[in-house]
């Protein structure tokens, strides 16, 4: 019985980290999109991602250094979105990206 409990705990912990990483990846994608769209709230989003990293702590493999690295990469133009965007679509894209973050966080919180 102890062995079953141990395996179940390890499995659930792994799943929790995977879910946490999915939330954080969505946050990073939102941060990249925000920067690409010249969003005036980019710094707010960046700081929010830093708070999320601290909040998730052991539930994600992402670290504060990853946020700093992404921020530097965006500012130095060494990190970009995987696909070019039409700046006219930014409001819609940012709304969709935020909805994805919210959905993943809701799933994570269950």
C-alpha positions, 0 to 999 in steps of 0.5 A: 500500500505504501508503494502504491501511495509513493508511486501515485504521489510521484505521478501526481507531482510530475503531472503538476509540474507539467501543468505548471510548465504549460501555464508558464509557457503560455505566460512566456508566449503572452510576454513575447506577444506583448513585446512584439505588439509594443503593448504599453503593459509589457512591463506589467506583464513581465513583472506578473510572469516573475510573480507567477514563477515565484508562486509556482515555485516547485510546480514548474521548471521555469525560474526567474532567470528564464524571465530575465533571459527572455526579457533581455532576448526580446530587448536585444532582438535575439528572441522573437515570436515563432510567426510574424504577426500583423500589428492590427491583430494585436488586441485579438491576439493578446486577448486570446493569449490571456484567455489561454493562460487563464484556461491553463491556470484554471486546469492547474488549480483543479 
